[in-house]
Amino acid sequence: MCGKEAPTRPMLVEGIKLSLCPDCAKFGDEYKSQSSPLESKGAPVNRTVIEARLQKREKRMQTRDVYSSSTSLELMDDYGRNIREAREAKGMDLEEFGKSISEKKGILAKIEANDLIPDDKMIAKLEKALGIKLREQVQTGGPIGGGKSGTPTLADFIKKK
């Protein structure tokens, strides 16, 4: 720290290893080589804990097939008709309903006519206000067909006459 050409020894100053002369050594703590971060905190190293953490990390880091068979929530095909029927069952016209959910009449008219696909926020608002479900579970990403291994082959994509 001071720059003297005296013999130095390793010391820890605010967590950093420095080579200090005897005069500057009073500002640091004795440096001890550490074999693991757990030992530096005073905790004994438990190999089973380390192995368990490594296994968790390995499982987390594995790639997963996003196209594998799974279900997702998708907007129904006839969402506009369902919204209109639920709104009419509550006895509201477009203007009243728009005011009740703070949306414009024109936007609601387009949604009911299936001319505008509502975003997720709007879908949630409509479902809550009307007490209906506009999303349905859809099976996605199953195997397309053909080969012995279940993976698609070129024949699966060719149109046959």
C-alpha positions in Angstrom: 0.0 0.0 0.0 2.7 2.4 0.9 5.2 1.3 -1.8 8.2 0.4 0.4 10.6 -2.1 -0.9 10.4 -4.1 2.4 9.6 -7.8 2.5 5.8 -8.3 2.1 3.3 -10.9 3.3 -0.2 -11.6 2.0 -3.0 -9.9 4.0 -6.8 -9.3 3.5 -7.9 -5.7 3.3 -11.6 -5.3 2.9 -11.9 -8.7 1.3 -9.0 -8.2 -1.2 -5.7 -10.0 -1.0 -2.8 -7.6 -0.9 0.9 -8.0 -0.3 1.7 -5.6 2.5 4.9 -4.5 4.3 5.0 -4.9 8.1 3.9 -1.3 8.7 0.8 -1.5 6.4 -0.1 -5.1 7.7 -1.9 -3.5 10.6 -4.6 -2.4 8.2 -5.5 -5.9 7.1 -6.3 -9.3 8.5 -4.2 -12.5 8.1 -4.7 -14.2 4.8 -5.7 -17.8 4.8 -6.2 -19.7 1.6 -9.8 -20.8 1.3 -10.8 -24.1 -0.3 -14.5 -23.2 -0.7 -16.8 -20.3 -0.2 -18.8 -22.3 2.4 -15.7 -22.8 4.6 -15.0 -19.1 4.5 -18.3 -18.4 6.2 -17.6 -20.9 8.9 -19.9 -23.6 7.7 -18.6 -27.1 7.2 -18.7 -28.4 3.6 -21.4 -31.0 3.2 -20.8 -32.9 0.0 -24.4 -34.1 -0.2 -25.6 -30.5 -0.2 -23.3 -29.6 -3.0 -24.3 -32.7 -5.0 -28.0 -31.9 -4.5 -27.4 -28.3 -5.7 -25.5 -29.5 -8.7 -28.3 -32.0 -9.6 -30.9 -29.2 -9.3 -28.8 -26.9 -11.5 -28.3 -29.7 -14.0 -32.1 -30.3 -14.1 -32.7 -26.6 -14.5 -30.2 -26.2 -17.3 -31.6 -29.1 -19.4 -33.1 -28.1 -22.7 -36.8 -28.9 -23.0 -38.8 -29.5 -26.1 -41.2 -26.5 -26.4 -43.0 -28.3 -29.2 -43.8 -31.4 -27.1 -47.4 -32.2 -26.4 -48.9 -29.7 -24.0 -52.1 -27.7 -23.5 -52.5 -23.9 -23.6 -55.3 -21.4 -23.3 -56.5 -20.0 -26.6 -59.2 -17.6 -27.5 -62.4 -19.3 -28.7 -63.2 -19.1 -32.4 -66.7 -17.7 -31.7 -65.7 -15.2 -29.0 -67.7 -12.3 -30.5 -71.0 -14.2 -30.4 -70.3 -15.4 -26.8 -69.6 -11.8 -25.7 -72.7 -10.4 -27.4 -75.0 -13.1 -26.0 -73.6 -12.6 -22.5 -74.0 -8.8 -22.7 -77.6 -9.1 -24.0 -78.4 -11.5 -21.2 -77.4 -8.8 -18.8 -79.7 -6.4 -20.6 -77.0 -3.9 -21.6 -76.5 -2.2 -24.9 -73.0 -1.6 -26.3 -72.8 2.0 -24.9 -73.8 1.0 -21.3 -71.5 -2.0 -21.3 -68.6 0.1 -22.7 -69.0 2.6 -19.9 -69.2 -0.1 -17.2 -65.8 -1.5 -18.3 -64.2 1.8 -19.4 -63.9 0.8 -23.1 -65.1 2.5 -26.3 -68.3 1.4 -28.0 -66.6 1.0 -31.4 -63.9 -1.3 -30.0 -66.5 -3.5 -28.4 -68.6 -3.6 -31.6 -65.5 -4.7 -33.6 -64.7 -7.4 -31.0 -68.3 -8.7 -31.1 -68.2 -8.8 -34.9 -64.9 -10.8 -34.7 -63.1 -8.0 -36.6 -60.8 -7.3 -33.7 -59.0 -9.9 -31.6 -58.8 -8.6 -28.0 -55.5 -8.7 -26.1 -55.1 -10.7 -22.9 -55.9 -7.7 -20.7 -59.1 -7.1 -22.6 -60.1 -10.8 -22.5 -59.7 -10.8 -18.7 -61.7 -7.7 -18.4 -64.6 -9.1 -20.6 -64.5 -12.4 -18.8 -64.8 -10.8 -15.4 -67.5 -8.3 -16.4 -69.7 -10.8 -18.2 -68.9 -13.9 -16.0 -68.0 -16.0 -19.0 -64.9 -17.9 -20.2 -63.5 -16.8 -23.6 -60.4 -19.0 -23.5 -60.4 -22.7 -24.0 -57.7 -25.3 -23.4 -56.1 -26.4 -26.7 -53.8 -29.4 -27.2 -50.7 -28.1 -29.0 -47.6 -29.6 -30.5 -48.4 -33.3 -30.7 -46.5 -35.4 -33.2 -47.5 -34.8 -36.8 -47.2 -38.4 -37.9 -45.5 -40.6 -40.2 -42.2 -42.3 -39.5 -41.4 -45.2 -37.3 -39.9 -42.9 -34.7 -43.0 -40.7 -34.5 -41.1 -37.7 -36.1 -42.6 -36.1 -39.2 -41.2 -37.2 -42.5 -41.3 -35.4 -45.8 -44.3 -37.4 -46.8 -46.3 -35.7 -44.0 -45.9 -32.3 -45.8 -46.6 -33.4 -49.4 -50.2 -33.0 -50.7 -51.4 -36.2 -52.3 -53.9 -36.1 -55.1 
